């Protein structure tokens, strides 16, 4: 998928070796863990994303 010329490859969590997403953003019910996460992240172009 491309958005404004930027390629994205969204991994299906069920196909991930760890069963998780690469980046998880805010969402879900008010009491959920995902609702405590940021709504937005910025990743500079030219830098690889990595697990922290």
Secondary structure, DSSP 8 states (H G I E B T S, - for coil): -EETTEE-----GGGSTTS--SS--S-S-TTSGGGGS-S-----TT------
